[in-house]
Amino acid sequence: MAERDLETRIRVLEDIEAIKKLRGRYWRCIREGLWDDFLDCLTDDAVVDLGVGVQLQGKKALAKFYKETFPTLRSAIIPQGHNPEIDVLSDTKAKGKWLIDNPQIETPSNVAVRLGSTYDEEYVKETDNWRIKRQRIAHIYRESINMNSL
């Protein structure tokens, strides 16, 4: 029994690290505009609540938003996730909370913005890869600097 407990503990630690790696890839893909790789971080039926009255469901809606709309709104994005709280619920399900620091430039107005947010997420393991199934973003603060006045 003790050996099985150790195997389970190791699997949980490996799953937590895989989810952290998934989140790092997610933010790198946003930063570099790698939208197909970004979408691979999500399940086909993913639901994303952007916390500003916009909720997207499924990869088709997510692809349209991130490939067409998002690049016209933001540039120079450098999202960073901190303080992960990841709970592995089973071999194929997990949940997590993150604090996000997200400096960016709002393209239409040329305003530099720093957003502080939380991400509340659900993950599923599909064919040995963890993906985000549900994401809810809650914004804590927004700092801005008008780049035109500098």
C-alpha positions in Angstrom: 0.0 0.0 0.0 2.8 2.4 0.9 4.4 1.9 -2.6 1.1 2.7 -4.3 0.7 5.9 -2.2 4.2 7.0 -3.3 3.4 6.3 -7.0 0.2 8.3 -6.6 2.0 11.2 -4.9 4.6 11.2 -7.7 1.9 11.2 -10.4 0.2 14.2 -8.7 3.4 16.1 -8.5 4.1 15.3 -12.2 0.6 16.4 -13.1 1.0 19.7 -11.2 4.3 20.4 -13.0 2.6 19.5 -16.4 -0.2 22.0 -15.7 2.4 24.7 -14.8 4.2 24.0 -18.0 0.9 24.2 -19.9 0.3 27.7 -18.4 3.8 28.8 -19.3 3.2 27.7 -22.9 -0.2 29.4 -22.9 1.3 32.8 -21.9 4.3 32.4 -24.3 1.9 31.7 -27.2 -0.1 34.9 -26.3 3.1 36.9 -26.1 4.4 35.6 -29.4 1.0 35.5 -31.2 1.2 31.8 -31.8 -2.5 31.3 -32.0 -2.7 27.7 -33.3 -0.3 26.6 -30.5 -2.3 28.7 -28.0 -5.6 27.0 -29.1 -3.9 23.6 -28.5 -3.7 24.6 -24.8 -7.5 24.4 -24.7 -10.1 21.6 -25.0 -12.3 21.6 -28.1 -15.3 22.6 -25.9 -13.4 25.1 -23.7 -15.3 28.0 -22.1 -13.4 31.2 -21.4 -15.0 34.1 -19.5 -12.8 37.1 -20.1 -14.2 39.0 -17.1 -15.4 42.0 -19.2 -18.8 40.7 -20.3 -17.3 38.5 -23.0 -17.6 34.7 -22.7 -16.3 32.4 -25.5 -17.3 28.8 -25.9 -15.6 26.2 -28.1 -12.4 26.4 -30.3 -14.2 28.0 -33.2 -15.3 31.1 -31.2 -11.9 31.2 -29.4 -10.0 31.0 -32.7 -12.1 33.8 -34.2 -11.5 36.1 -31.2 -7.8 35.4 -30.7 -6.8 35.3 -34.3 -8.9 38.2 -35.6 -10.1 40.5 -32.8 -7.4 40.2 -30.1 -4.4 41.3 -32.2 -6.3 44.5 -33.2 -6.8 45.4 -29.5 -3.5 44.5 -27.8 0.2 44.5 -28.6 3.5 44.0 -26.6 1.8 41.6 -24.2 3.9 40.1 -21.5 1.5 38.0 -19.3 3.0 36.4 -16.2 1.3 34.0 -13.8 2.2 33.7 -10.2 1.2 31.9 -7.0 -0.4 28.8 -8.6 -2.8 26.8 -6.4 -3.3 23.5 -8.3 -5.4 20.6 -7.0 -5.4 17.3 -8.9 -8.8 15.9 -8.4 -8.3 12.6 -10.4 -6.2 11.1 -13.1 -7.9 13.3 -15.7 -9.3 16.3 -13.8 -7.7 19.2 -11.9 -8.5 22.8 -10.9 -6.3 25.8 -10.3 -6.1 29.5 -9.4 -3.4 31.9 -10.5 -2.6 35.6 -10.0 -1.7 37.3 -13.2 0.4 40.4 -13.9 -0.3 41.4 -17.5 1.5 44.5 -19.0 0.4 45.3 -22.5 -0.3 48.1 -24.9 -3.9 48.8 -26.1 -3.3 49.3 -29.8 -6.2 51.6 -30.8 -5.4 54.2 -28.1 -1.7 53.7 -27.7 -2.2 53.3 -23.9 0.2 51.2 -21.9 -1.8 49.1 -19.4 -0.9 46.8 -16.6 -3.7 44.5 -15.5 -3.8 42.5 -12.3 -6.2 39.5 -12.5 -7.0 36.1 -11.2 -7.6 33.1 -13.3 -9.9 30.3 -11.9 -9.5 27.2 -14.1 -10.5 23.6 -14.7 -8.1 21.3 -16.5 -8.6 17.9 -18.2 -6.0 15.4 -19.3 -6.6 14.3 -22.9 -4.3 11.5 -24.2 -1.6 12.3 -21.7 -1.7 16.1 -22.3 -3.4 18.5 -19.8 -5.6 21.2 -21.4 -7.7 24.1 -20.1 -11.4 23.2 -20.1 -12.8 26.3 -18.3 -11.3 29.6 -17.5 -12.8 32.5 -15.6 -10.8 35.8 -15.4 -11.5 38.3 -12.6 -9.8 41.7 -12.9 -8.4 43.2 -9.7 -6.8 46.5 -11.0 -5.9 48.4 -14.2 -3.1 50.9 -14.4 -2.6 52.9 -17.5 -0.2 55.4 -19.1 -1.1 57.4 -22.3 1.9 56.8 -24.5 0.9 59.8 -26.7 1.7 62.2 -23.9 5.2 61.0 -23.3 
